[in-house]
Amino acid sequence: MLHQTKLVRQLPEQAVQCRVCEHYCTLAPGGWGQCGVHINRGGTLYLTVYGEAIAAHIDPIEKKPLFHFLPAAEAFSIGTYGCNFSCRWCQNWQISQVRQRQPAENLSEHLSPAQIVQFCQQKGIEAIAYTYNEPTVFFEYSYDTAKLAHEHGIKNVYVSNGFMTIDALERIAPYLDGINVDLKGFTEELYRDYCGARLAPIKRNIAYLVQETDVWTEVTTLVIPELNDSDAELRNVAEWLVSVDPQIPWHVTAFYPTYQLRDRPRTPPATLVRAYNIGKEAGLEYVYVGNIPDPTRENTYCPTCDTLLIERTGHRTRTQWEEPGKCPQCGALIPGIWRS
């Protein structure tokens, strides 16, 4: 359904500038944004997928991935059509790369914010995850849902490429409890040539989230052979994250050939071990290997005494502490969002 966009600047001759993401699309009447889900109709900017969940599932929170956020919790996960990126390796390209679909064409389930919150209350689900495609592009939908969920004690998490404007980030932050930002690499060339975006705003937003808000923040880098897997690039990512906060959890995950990037091999496990070691050597306290089984590097250990605190096998999680967020051996406090 159509829903008016509030983060917008009116321009002459019924043109509008969308201020939801860093593309800042300027649209003449009838024009669509790069995301493919915002349209200018008669000088008013609308979101065309409000309340239209093309994907809705109950997932473990670890799947997002969020490892320092309510371990073993369930998250009601929703997504729509559209994305402001055009990543050539997108695993959800069937929905994220859909563009300019009219509301009447949507093959989705209508789920209003009230229905989503009511479902979570009935099922005892602790969190709502806005995921599968980029939640920034369905910002009005995610914002209204997050605000209502917050009022009912349900937590909200974004799985995001981090390309939202500061205006959008400031608006959603009071109702957002956690976010995993996909840091796809550390060069402007990679973002320009493979994603149709820019790196600088993502770095700005990660730093803002960690240093200026209470939103629990984790970062994921999909490690792609011969694209972003060099020692230098991985070290640059890790050292920059340390400069923001050495306690940011960094997930280094395996790539599998898909969509428009089928000419690359799967990420070898040894590459992820190398990335893990680079992260630890740079000073990150929490580095995790993902998308492949790893019996040790999926776990959380105390950075002070190396005690095993959270054991993970796939998405199955078992905590090893009596007091959540506190090492039972040395008493060190582990950052995150834990059950009281």
VORO-252507 format. One line per 3 residues: number of its first residue (from 1); their letters; for each residue x, y, z of C-alpha. Coordinates in steps of 0.5 Angstrom, whole numbers, plus 500, padded with zeros to 3 digits. Example, Ala and Ser with C-alpha at 12.3 -4.5 7.8 and 13.67 -1.06 7.14 Angstrom:
% residues 2
1> as> 525/491/516  527/498/514
This chain:
% residues 340
1> mlh> 500/500/500  502/507/499  505/511/505
4> qtk> 507/518/505  515/519/506  516/524/512
7> lvr> 524/525/510  523/529/504  525/536/501
10> qlp> 520/539/497  523/542/491  520/547/485
13> eqa> 516/544/480  513/538/484  520/535/485
16> vqc> 522/532/491  529/530/494  528/523/498
19> rvc> 532/524/505  532/517/507  538/514/505
22> ehy> 545/517/502  543/517/495  539/523/496
25> ctl> 535/522/490  531/528/487  525/525/483
28> apg> 521/529/478  513/527/478  512/520/477
31> gwg> 520/518/478  522/513/482  528/513/487
34> qcg> 534/508/486  531/503/492  525/502/487
37> vhi> 520/503/492  519/510/493  515/514/488
40> nrg> 514/521/487  506/522/485  504/529/484
43> gtl> 509/532/488  508/528/494  514/522/496
46> ylt> 511/515/497  513/509/500  510/503/496
49> vyg> 511/497/500  508/500/507  505/494/511
52> eai> 507/489/505  512/484/508  514/479/502
55> aah> 518/475/507  516/474/514  519/468/519
58> idp> 521/467/526  529/466/526  534/465/532
61> iek> 537/472/533  544/469/532  542/468/524
64> kpl> 542/476/524  548/475/526  548/478/533
67> fhf> 552/475/538  552/480/544  544/481/544
70> lpa> 539/476/548  543/470/546  538/464/544
73> aea> 532/469/543  527/469/537  526/474/532
76> fsi> 520/476/528  524/477/522  521/481/516
79> gty> 523/484/509  520/488/503  522/489/496
82> gcn> 527/494/494  534/496/496  539/502/495
85> fsc> 545/497/493  546/493/487  551/488/490
88> rwc> 553/483/485  553/477/490  546/479/494
91> qnw> 543/472/497  536/475/497  536/478/490
94> qis> 530/476/488  526/481/493  532/486/494
97> qvr> 533/487/487  526/488/485  524/495/482
100> qrq> 518/500/481  513/494/483  506/498/484
103> pae> 502/496/490  497/492/487  503/488/484
106> nls> 506/486/491  506/478/492  506/480/499
109> ehl> 502/479/506  499/485/509  502/486/516
112> spa> 501/492/519  505/495/525  500/493/530
115> qiv> 499/486/527  506/485/527  507/487/535
118> qfc> 500/483/536  503/477/533  510/478/537
121> qqk> 506/479/544  502/472/542  508/468/541
124> gie> 512/471/546  517/473/541  522/478/544
127> aia> 525/482/538  523/484/531  528/484/526
130> yty> 528/488/520  532/484/515  532/480/508
133> nep> 532/487/504  535/493/507  530/496/512
136> tvf> 532/503/510  528/503/504  522/501/508
139> fey> 524/506/513  517/509/514  514/502/515
142> syd> 520/499/520  520/506/524  512/505/525
145> tak> 513/498/527  519/499/532  516/505/535
148> lah> 510/501/537  514/495/539  518/499/543
151> ehg> 512/502/547  510/494/548  517/492/551
154> ikn> 519/488/544  526/490/542  528/492/535
157> vyv> 534/490/531  536/492/524  540/488/519
160> sng> 543/494/515  548/496/509  549/502/514
163> fmt> 547/507/508  542/511/511  542/519/512
166> ida> 544/522/519  536/524/519  534/517/519
169> ler> 539/514/524  537/520/529  530/518/528
172> iap> 530/511/529  535/510/534  531/512/540
175> yld> 527/505/538  532/501/535  536/496/540
178> gin> 541/493/536  544/493/529  548/489/525
181> vdl> 552/493/519  554/490/513  561/493/512
184> kgf> 562/490/505  570/492/504  574/498/505
187> tee> 575/501/499  571/506/495  572/503/489
190> lyr> 569/496/491  563/500/494  562/504/487
193> dyc> 563/498/482  560/492/486  554/496/490
196> gar> 553/502/487  554/506/493  560/509/497
199> lap> 564/507/503  564/514/507  557/515/510
202> ikr> 557/507/512  564/509/516  560/515/519
205> nia> 554/511/521  558/506/525  562/511/529
208> ylv> 555/515/530  552/509/532  557/506/537
211> qet> 559/513/540  553/517/540  547/512/541
214> dvw> 545/506/545  544/502/539  548/495/540
217> tev> 552/495/534  556/489/531  559/489/524
220> ttl> 559/483/519  564/483/513  563/478/507
223> vip> 570/475/505  570/474/498  576/471/494
226> eln> 580/476/490  575/482/492  576/484/499
229> dsd> 580/478/502  587/481/502  591/482/509
232> ael> 592/489/507  584/490/506  582/486/512
235> rnv> 587/489/517  585/496/515  578/494/517
238> aew> 580/491/523  584/497/525  579/502/523
241> lvs> 574/498/528  579/498/533  579/506/533
244> vdp> 572/506/534  571/501/539  575/495/540
247> qip> 569/492/543  565/492/537  564/485/535
250> whv> 566/483/528  563/477/524  568/475/518
253> taf> 563/470/514  564/466/508  562/467/501
256> ypt> 558/463/497  557/464/489  550/467/487
259> yql> 547/472/483  552/476/479  558/473/482
262> rdr> 558/466/480  565/466/478  568/467/485
265> prt> 570/460/489  567/459/496  571/463/501
268> ppa> 576/457/504  576/456/511  583/458/512
271> tlv> 581/465/509  576/466/515  581/464/520
274> ray> 586/469/517  581/474/518  580/472/525
277> nig> 587/472/527  588/479/523  582/482/527
280> kea> 585/479/534  592/482/532  589/489/531
283> gle> 586/489/538  579/487/537  576/483/543
286> yvy> 571/479/539  571/476/532  567/471/530
289> vgn> 567/466/524  561/465/520  557/461/514
292> ipd> 561/455/516  562/451/522  568/453/526
295> ptr> 568/449/533  572/455/537  571/461/533
298> ent> 564/462/533  564/462/541  565/468/546
301> ycp> 571/468/550  572/473/556  578/477/553
304> tcd> 581/478/560  582/471/562  579/467/556
307> tll> 574/463/559  568/460/555  562/464/556
310> ier> 557/463/550  558/456/546  555/456/539
313> tgh> 554/451/534  550/453/528  545/457/531
316> rtr> 544/453/537  547/457/543  549/455/550
319> tqw> 551/461/555  556/459/561  555/464/566
322> eep> 550/465/572  550/472/572  549/475/564
325> gkc> 554/479/561  559/477/567  565/472/567
328> pqc> 564/467/572  572/466/572  575/473/573
331> gal> 568/478/574  570/482/567  564/485/564
334> ipg> 562/483/557  559/488/553  552/487/550
337> iwr> 544/487/551  543/481/556  537/478/559
340> s> 537/481/567
